[in-house]
């Protein structure tokens, strides 16, 4: 059974975090005069906001290559974003309480939008600091022009201005990182959904090009599927230690079984059987053509995995096709085992086990009673006598090819299928 991992549910973006409370300050008369100077300069900047926006956009184009590309791609959108941010920033200087929440929402939206667009966070933070510097320089310049004697008072509000800039740099970074995490989660979920659909055989033809792109595998190619169970090999996640370094593979983790979609164009036997650890069970499908056929290969890999002993091992389906026939049709396998081995049920369990072990060992030794006797620690004639007893109980002849094939498949079904 295919154990696909269910996609996780994405969290909804939370509200803009509340600002950290700052210790109250007792305003002196000088502070009141400084606020008056600050408000006068802020009103002038607000009236001349388009010009201030033009200046900041020009500085960003000059100093930040990422923003230069942004302006080239969407000059109007970039200008409007800068204009909104400056308007909220300057308005917050005039009315910190009334404008603060709107300013924070604006900053949060910018951080989220820029993360979705892939603008580097360093460039975004640089833009906010440049904006803060430009606003501060604008305040100083306007005060110097209209009331030079008041420039010294701006020192008393500098801390407020730069705390505002620092707060919004932190806020835009938080929005950026949260959105970046959500985008990465969505991409991961999309990859998992596309890989699961390929392995389930439910992938739509229209989705194959996207699946090929996100999995990094060609749509047309020769593939095998590897099913891994019984613990993760060294080098997980991805169980990459099972494969040579040059092999291209996408690993899809499951609850009980991990699956590797392996491009086998250059290597018909991509799985290294000697790299596994005890208890690790590996089933390798036969090769199929194209990503569209990966679902069928996954079923073959599951069949190969069922042939693995519990102690661990690697089973390539192409090397065990008769056993795979039994495992893929357990009802028919059980019926065959009952027909060929059922007559032994009348014996004592120990006697029946001895006959079954002798049959299996004799077949594993290519019909050599001499070699089988050495493995069973008995005389060659004892092996032959046990084989004749089986023939007498069942009416089958081990020298008849058709009977020998049926006995072999029946023993395989007895070993593989639950009783």
Secondary structure, DSSP 8 states (H G I E B T S, - for coil): ----------------------------HHHHHHHHHHHHHHHHHHHTHHHHHHHHHHHHHHH-HHHHHHHHH-HHHHHHHHHHHHHHHHHHHH-HHHHHHHHHHHHHHHHHHHHHHT--HHHHHHHHHHHHHHHHHHHHHHHHHH-GGGGGGGHHHHHHHHHHHHHHHHHHHHHHHHHHHHHHHHHHHHHHHHHHHHHHT---GGGHHHHHHHHT--SSSEEEEEEEESS--TT-SS-GGGB-TT--EEEE--SS-EEEEEE-SS-TT-B-GGG--TT-EEEE---EESGGGHHHHHHHHHHHHHTS-TT-EEEEGGG-HHHHHHHH-HHHHHHHHHHHHGGGGGS-HHHHHHHHHHHHHHHHTTT-HHHHHHHHTS-HHHHHHHHHHHHHHH---TTSHHHHHHHHHHHHHHHHS--
